[in-house]
Amino acid sequence: MRKYGMLVAAVILVFSIFAPHQASATSPVYTVGPDSKTFKGNMMNFSTYTQQTKHYYLLRSYLEQLEKKGGGTLVLKKGTYSISNVLYVPSNVTIKMKNGVKLVKGTTTGTKEMVASHSMFQLVSPSKAAKKGAYGGYKGEKNIAFVGEGNVSIDLKYYPDSIAIIMGHNQNVSVKNITFTHMKSGHFIEMDASDKVKITNNKFIDSKPSVKKNKEAINIDTPDRATKGWSQIWSKFDKTPNRNVTIEKNEFRNLDRAIGTHKYSEGKYHENVVIKNNVIEKTRLDAIRVMNWSNPAITQNIIKDVDGGKPNLRGILVSGALNPTFKDNTFNKVGRPMQFLVWKNEGPGSQYKATYNKLTEQNLDELAENQAINTTEDFIRINSVYKLFNAGNTVKVKLAGN
């Protein structure tokens, strides 16, 4: 009996170790190319299936099938795919793009029955995309990845107000090894109410100037009706902030802004945003805009050429930061390397009270560990009174090597 009991225990142990891998192995993997038909020919008889919409329907058919299967992998073979309308990505899905894949924003549909959308991907299950208030908090779709293998690009074609990826109320999202290009008055990635997001080893290159020159490549925002920065019908608009976000080893070039928030929800703080080892070059406005971020870390980045080094612009502009760790960054050809100031929303969201920074002595000491090269100012400005910037209301933190 003792041997039998030991055998049963061993079997249970082996099953507990390998069962998850077996379950993962059963997840479907679908591979398509630009000339593939839709899943089982679905949707190809739609009146809106045209030469301009065929790739939209191709990917849509497989994403809807993956929702039914509870997840899996969609592999895109080399080639150009024109995405005219928004694709909804459900939980447990990886979109893997092989070397030579180009996803291009389609701007026409070839039919009067529908118009091209402004976004390419939204991280919401297809079955809930039209459901009002389907998601709140961090209870939306989860475990989603966009993975480029080799030379892979997503081209917005300067389509006005277009966005490559909209994520909201999500968990465990990864975007890596993709070149995003040609933005006009939108964002490459819009991130609201999401937890555990990793954006690594990507390139974000080329945008046309927006009216206020403040459109970020990566926008970190809250779903808040008051600020009017979010319009997804499937969201509860519950002002949930982002948390546990890592943006690492990316390249940003020729943009309004690289990363940031330009409206805040009162009392709501994006938690644990980490920005490290990125290269940011040629922005038209402050390269990084921090607004209502708690325990953020911005370290070991190179920020170069903010509007040609214009004296009044900053590499990092900060408002409403709590316990920030900003150190070991290099600023080159930047007027003001960094500035902390009190801010209040202008226009939509202006009913919210002004937001203030809170820095510890350690935070202040770490600020001095940043380096300035070819800058107008060799210090970091800290202003603690709303709209007062004179010498009596400015603390200056000297930078490394100065």
C-alpha positions as CSV (number, residue, x, y, z in Angstrom):
1,M,0.0,0.0,0.0
2,R,2.8,2.3,0.8
3,K,4.4,1.8,-2.7
4,Y,0.9,2.4,-4.3
5,G,0.5,5.6,-2.4
6,M,3.9,6.8,-3.4
7,L,3.1,6.0,-7.1
8,V,-0.1,8.0,-6.9
9,A,1.7,10.9,-5.4
10,A,4.3,10.8,-8.1
11,V,1.7,10.8,-10.8
12,I,-0.1,13.8,-9.2
13,L,3.2,15.7,-9.0
14,V,4.0,15.0,-12.6
15,F,0.6,16.1,-13.7
16,S,0.7,19.3,-11.7
17,I,4.1,20.2,-13.3
18,F,3.2,19.4,-16.9
19,A,-0.5,20.1,-17.1
20,P,-0.1,23.9,-17.7
21,H,2.3,23.3,-20.5
22,Q,-0.1,20.8,-22.1
23,A,-2.9,23.3,-21.8
24,S,-0.8,26.0,-23.5
25,A,0.2,23.6,-26.2
26,T,-3.5,23.0,-27.1
27,S,-4.1,26.7,-27.8
28,P,-4.6,27.2,-31.5
29,V,-2.0,28.8,-33.8
30,Y,-3.3,30.3,-37.0
31,T,-0.9,31.5,-39.7
32,V,-2.0,33.8,-42.5
33,G,-0.5,35.9,-45.3
34,P,-1.7,38.9,-47.3
35,D,-3.3,36.6,-49.8
36,S,-5.0,34.3,-47.3
37,K,-8.7,33.8,-47.2
38,T,-10.7,34.5,-44.0
39,F,-11.3,31.8,-41.5
40,K,-13.4,29.2,-43.3
41,G,-14.3,31.8,-45.8
42,N,-16.3,33.7,-43.3
43,M,-17.3,37.3,-44.2
44,M,-16.0,37.1,-47.7
45,N,-19.6,37.4,-49.0
46,F,-20.3,40.6,-47.0
47,S,-21.2,43.6,-49.2
48,T,-18.5,45.5,-47.4
49,Y,-15.8,42.9,-48.3
50,T,-13.7,44.9,-50.9
51,Q,-10.1,45.1,-52.0
52,Q,-9.6,47.8,-49.4
53,T,-11.2,45.9,-46.5
54,K,-10.1,42.3,-47.2
55,H,-7.2,42.4,-44.8
56,Y,-9.4,43.9,-42.1
57,Y,-11.8,41.0,-42.5
58,L,-9.0,38.5,-42.8
59,L,-7.6,39.4,-39.3
60,R,-11.0,40.0,-37.8
61,S,-12.2,36.5,-38.7
62,Y,-9.3,34.9,-36.9
63,L,-9.5,37.2,-33.9
64,E,-13.1,36.3,-33.5
65,Q,-12.3,32.6,-33.8
66,L,-9.6,33.1,-31.1
67,E,-12.1,34.6,-28.8
68,K,-14.3,31.5,-29.2
69,K,-11.2,29.3,-28.5
70,G,-10.3,31.3,-25.4
71,G,-7.1,32.5,-26.9
72,G,-4.1,31.4,-29.0
73,T,-1.7,32.9,-31.5
74,L,-2.2,34.6,-34.8
75,V,1.0,34.6,-37.0
76,L,1.3,37.1,-39.8
77,K,3.6,36.1,-42.6
78,K,5.8,38.6,-44.5
79,G,3.9,41.1,-46.6
80,T,1.8,44.3,-46.4
81,Y,-1.6,44.3,-44.7
82,S,-3.9,47.3,-45.1
83,I,-6.1,47.7,-42.0
84,S,-9.1,49.9,-42.8
85,N,-11.1,49.4,-39.7
86,V,-10.5,48.6,-36.0
87,L,-9.6,45.1,-35.0
88,Y,-10.7,43.9,-31.5
89,V,-8.2,41.7,-29.6
90,P,-9.5,39.4,-26.9
91,S,-7.7,37.9,-23.9
92,N,-4.9,35.3,-24.1
93,V,-4.0,36.3,-27.7
94,T,-0.5,36.8,-29.2
95,I,-0.2,38.5,-32.6
96,K,3.2,37.5,-33.9
97,M,4.5,39.3,-36.9
98,K,7.2,37.7,-39.0
99,N,10.2,39.6,-40.5
100,G,8.9,41.8,-43.3
101,V,5.4,42.4,-42.0
102,K,4.0,45.9,-42.7
103,L,0.7,46.8,-41.1
104,V,-0.6,50.0,-42.9
105,K,-3.5,52.1,-41.8
106,G,-6.1,51.8,-44.6
107,T,-7.8,55.2,-45.2
108,T,-10.6,54.1,-47.5
109,T,-13.0,51.1,-47.5
110,G,-14.1,51.0,-51.2
111,T,-17.8,51.1,-50.0
112,K,-20.2,53.7,-48.9
113,E,-21.6,51.3,-46.3
114,M,-18.8,52.0,-43.8
115,V,-16.0,54.4,-43.3
116,A,-12.4,53.8,-42.2
117,S,-11.8,53.9,-38.5
118,H,-9.2,56.0,-36.7
119,S,-7.7,53.2,-34.6
120,M,-6.2,49.9,-35.8
121,F,-6.3,47.7,-32.7
122,Q,-8.4,47.9,-29.5
123,L,-7.8,45.5,-26.7
124,V,-11.4,44.4,-26.1
125,S,-13.1,41.1,-27.0
126,P,-15.0,41.4,-30.3
127,S,-18.2,40.3,-28.7
128,K,-18.1,43.2,-26.2
129,A,-16.8,46.0,-28.4
130,A,-20.2,47.5,-28.9
131,K,-21.4,46.9,-25.4
132,K,-21.8,50.1,-23.4
133,G,-19.8,50.1,-20.2
134,A,-18.6,46.6,-20.6
135,Y,-15.3,47.1,-18.7
136,G,-14.2,48.9,-15.6
137,G,-11.2,48.9,-13.3
138,Y,-8.6,46.4,-14.5
139,K,-11.2,43.8,-15.3
140,G,-11.0,43.9,-19.1
141,E,-9.1,41.7,-21.5
142,K,-5.7,40.3,-20.3
143,N,-2.6,38.5,-21.5
144,I,-2.3,40.1,-24.9
145,A,1.0,40.5,-26.8
146,F,2.1,42.2,-30.0
147,V,5.5,40.7,-31.0
148,G,7.6,41.6,-34.0
149,E,10.2,39.2,-35.3
150,G,12.8,41.0,-37.4
151,N,11.9,44.1,-39.4
152,V,8.2,44.8,-38.6
153,S,6.3,48.1,-38.9
154,I,2.9,49.7,-38.2
155,D,2.4,52.7,-40.4
156,L,-0.4,55.1,-39.6
157,K,0.1,56.9,-43.0
158,Y,-0.5,60.3,-41.3
159,Y,-4.2,59.5,-41.1
160,P,-5.7,62.3,-38.9
161,D,-6.3,61.4,-35.3
162,S,-5.3,57.8,-35.8
163,I,-4.0,55.4,-33.1
164,A,-2.2,52.1,-33.6
165,I,-3.2,50.4,-30.3
166,I,-5.8,51.5,-27.8
167,M,-5.6,49.6,-24.5
168,G,-8.1,50.1,-21.6
169,H,-8.9,48.2,-18.4
170,N,-6.4,45.6,-19.5
171,Q,-3.8,43.4,-17.6
172,N,-0.6,41.9,-18.8
173,V,0.0,43.5,-22.1
174,S,3.3,43.4,-24.1
175,V,4.4,45.3,-27.2
176,K,7.8,44.6,-28.5
177,N,10.1,44.8,-31.5
178,I,7.9,47.0,-33.7
179,T,8.6,50.2,-35.6
180,F,5.6,52.6,-35.4
181,T,5.7,55.4,-38.0
182,H,3.8,58.4,-39.5
183,M,1.4,59.7,-36.8
184,K,-0.8,62.8,-37.2
185,S,-2.6,64.3,-34.2
186,G,-3.2,60.9,-32.5
187,H,-1.0,58.5,-30.6
188,F,0.9,55.4,-31.5
189,I,-0.3,53.8,-28.2
190,E,-3.0,55.1,-25.9
191,M,-3.0,53.5,-22.5
192,D,-5.8,53.9,-20.0
193,A,-6.7,52.0,-16.8
194,S,-4.2,49.2,-17.6
195,D,-2.0,47.1,-15.2
196,K,1.3,45.3,-15.9
197,V,2.2,46.8,-19.3
198,K,5.6,46.3,-21.0
199,I,6.6,48.3,-24.1
200,T,10.1,47.3,-25.0
201,N,12.6,47.4,-28.0
202,N,10.3,49.4,-30.3
203,K,10.8,52.5,-32.5
204,F,8.4,55.4,-32.6
205,I,9.3,57.6,-35.5
206,D,7.9,60.6,-37.3
207,S,4.8,62.5,-36.6
208,K,3.3,65.7,-38.1
209,P,3.0,68.6,-35.6
210,S,-0.4,68.7,-33.8
211,V,-2.1,72.0,-33.0
212,K,-0.6,72.2,-29.5
213,K,2.4,70.0,-30.3
214,N,1.5,67.8,-27.3
215,K,0.5,64.5,-28.9
216,E,2.5,61.8,-27.3
217,A,3.8,58.7,-29.0
218,I,2.7,56.8,-25.8
219,N,-0.2,58.5,-24.0
220,I,-0.8,57.6,-20.4
221,D,-4.3,58.6,-19.5
222,T,-7.4,57.9,-17.4
223,P,-10.9,57.1,-18.8
224,D,-12.6,60.3,-17.7
225,R,-15.5,62.0,-19.3
226,A,-14.5,65.3,-17.8
227,T,-11.2,65.5,-19.6
228,K,-12.5,64.3,-22.9
229,G,-9.4,62.3,-23.7
230,W,-11.2,58.9,-23.9
231,S,-14.2,57.9,-26.0
232,Q,-14.5,54.1,-26.0
233,I,-18.1,53.0,-25.6
234,W,-17.0,49.8,-23.9
235,S,-15.5,51.6,-20.9
236,K,-17.2,52.6,-17.7
237,F,-15.3,55.9,-17.7
238,D,-14.3,55.3,-14.0
239,K,-11.1,57.3,-14.0
240,T,-9.0,54.2,-13.3
241,P,-5.3,55.1,-13.6
242,N,-2.6,52.9,-15.1
243,R,-0.1,51.0,-12.9
244,N,3.0,48.9,-13.2
245,V,4.0,50.2,-16.6
246,T,7.5,49.6,-18.0
247,I,8.7,51.5,-21.1
248,E,12.2,50.3,-21.8
249,K,14.9,50.3,-24.6
250,N,12.8,52.1,-27.1
251,E,13.7,54.8,-29.6
252,F,11.6,57.9,-30.1
253,R,12.4,60.4,-32.9
254,N,10.8,63.4,-34.6
255,L,7.7,63.7,-32.5
256,D,5.6,66.2,-30.6
257,R,6.3,64.3,-27.4
258,A,7.6,60.8,-26.6
259,I,5.7,59.8,-23.5
260,G,3.3,61.6,-21.2
261,T,0.0,62.7,-19.8
262,H,-1.6,66.0,-20.7
263,K,-4.8,65.8,-18.6
264,Y,-5.3,64.4,-15.1
265,S,-8.2,63.1,-13.0
266,E,-8.2,64.7,-9.6
267,G,-6.8,62.3,-6.9
268,K,-6.1,59.6,-9.5
269,Y,-2.4,58.7,-9.9
270,H,-0.7,56.5,-12.4
271,E,1.3,54.1,-10.2
272,N,4.8,52.7,-10.8
273,V,5.5,54.0,-14.3
274,V,9.1,53.1,-15.2
275,I,10.8,54.7,-18.2
276,K,14.4,53.6,-18.6
277,N,17.2,53.1,-21.2
278,N,15.3,54.9,-24.0
279,V,16.7,57.3,-26.6
280,I,14.5,60.3,-27.3
281,E,15.6,62.6,-30.0
282,K,14.0,65.6,-31.8
283,T,10.7,66.4,-30.0
284,R,8.8,69.6,-30.6
285,L,7.7,70.0,-26.9
286,D,8.9,68.6,-23.6
287,A,10.0,65.1,-24.3
288,I,8.3,63.5,-21.3
289,R,5.3,65.0,-19.5
290,V,4.7,63.6,-16.1
291,M,1.3,64.4,-14.6
292,N,-0.2,62.7,-11.5
293,W,2.3,59.9,-11.4
294,S,3.0,58.1,-8.1
295,N,6.3,56.4,-7.5
296,P,7.5,56.9,-11.0
297,A,11.1,56.0,-12.1
298,I,12.7,57.8,-15.1
299,T,16.3,56.5,-15.3
300,Q,19.2,56.1,-17.8
301,N,17.5,57.7,-20.7
302,I,19.1,59.9,-23.3
303,I,17.0,63.0,-24.2
304,K,18.4,65.0,-27.1
305,D,17.3,67.9,-29.2
306,V,14.1,69.3,-27.7
307,D,13.0,71.8,-30.4
308,G,16.7,72.5,-31.2
309,G,17.4,73.4,-27.6
310,K,14.9,76.2,-27.3
311,P,15.6,77.8,-23.9
312,N,12.1,77.5,-22.3
313,L,11.4,73.9,-23.1
314,R,12.2,70.9,-20.9
315,G,13.5,67.4,-21.3
316,I,11.1,66.3,-18.6
317,L,8.2,68.4,-17.3
318,V,6.7,67.3,-14.0
319,S,3.4,68.1,-12.2
320,G,1.7,66.0,-9.5
321,A,4.6,63.6,-9.0
322,L,4.7,61.7,-5.7
323,N,8.0,60.2,-4.7
324,P,9.7,60.4,-8.1
325,T,13.0,58.7,-8.8
326,F,14.5,60.6,-11.7
327,K,18.2,60.0,-12.1
328,D,21.1,59.0,-14.4
329,N,19.5,60.6,-17.4
330,T,21.5,62.6,-20.0
331,F,20.1,65.8,-21.5
332,N,21.8,67.1,-24.6
333,K,20.7,70.2,-26.6
334,V,17.8,70.8,-24.2
335,G,17.0,74.3,-22.9
336,R,15.9,73.2,-19.4
337,P,16.8,69.6,-18.5
338,M,13.9,69.2,-16.1
339,Q,11.3,71.3,-14.3
340,F,8.8,70.6,-11.6
341,L,5.8,72.9,-11.4
342,V,2.2,73.1,-10.1
343,W,-0.4,72.5,-12.8
344,K,-4.1,72.8,-13.4
345,N,-6.0,71.3,-16.3
346,E,-7.0,73.9,-18.9
347,G,-10.3,73.5,-20.8
348,P,-11.9,70.1,-20.3
349,G,-11.1,68.9,-16.7
350,S,-10.5,72.4,-15.4
351,Q,-12.9,71.9,-12.6
352,Y,-10.3,69.7,-10.9
353,K,-8.0,71.3,-8.3
354,A,-4.4,72.0,-9.1
355,T,-1.9,69.2,-8.7
356,Y,1.3,69.4,-6.7
357,N,4.6,67.6,-6.6
358,K,5.8,65.9,-3.4
359,L,9.6,65.1,-3.3
360,T,11.6,63.5,-0.4
361,E,15.1,64.5,0.4
362,Q,16.3,61.3,-1.4
363,N,14.3,62.3,-4.4
364,L,16.1,65.7,-4.4
365,D,19.5,64.1,-4.0
366,E,18.9,61.8,-6.9
367,L,17.9,64.6,-9.2
368,A,21.5,65.9,-9.0
369,E,22.7,62.6,-10.5
370,N,21.4,63.6,-14.0
371,Q,23.8,65.0,-16.5
372,A,23.4,68.1,-18.8
373,I,25.4,68.6,-22.0
374,N,25.0,71.6,-24.3
375,T,22.0,72.9,-22.4
376,T,20.8,76.5,-21.6
377,E,20.5,75.7,-17.9
378,D,22.7,73.4,-15.9
379,F,20.2,72.9,-13.1
380,I,16.7,71.5,-12.5
381,R,13.9,73.9,-11.6
382,I,11.4,73.2,-8.9
383,N,8.5,75.6,-8.5
384,S,6.0,74.9,-5.7
385,V,3.5,77.8,-6.1
386,Y,0.9,77.8,-8.9
387,K,2.0,80.2,-11.7
388,L,4.9,81.7,-9.7
389,F,8.2,81.2,-11.3
390,N,10.4,84.0,-10.0
391,A,13.7,83.5,-8.3
392,G,12.1,83.5,-4.8
393,N,9.8,80.6,-5.8
394,T,12.4,78.5,-7.6
395,V,14.6,75.9,-6.2
396,K,17.6,75.0,-8.4
397,V,19.2,71.5,-8.2
398,K,22.6,71.4,-9.8
399,L,23.3,68.6,-12.2
400,A,26.2,66.2,-12.4
401,G,29.4,67.6,-13.7
402,N,28.3,71.3,-13.2
